[in-house]
């Protein structure tokens, strides 16, 4: 895949992340905000993976995986807190 196509995909994902950021700000419920933040963290992980492909540095793939796992764990913790009112 050419670099120009990857850059176009990265720009498109960044624009979509801003729409999710607006939903996180304006979401009517806390659950909507949590989902929007989860979408943003997923898009950032994909952007990091695209950066790894463009720069040909394999270490960024590990960073993207760790970032995605941290986003997932944060989403689960916040969702549990919203549902029950306590974490543990």
Secondary structure, DSSP 8 states (H G I E B T S, - for coil): --HHHHHHHHHHHHHHHHHHHHHHHH-SSHHHHHHHHHHHHHHHHHHHHHHHHHHT-THHHHHHHHHHHHHHHHHHHHHHHHHHS---
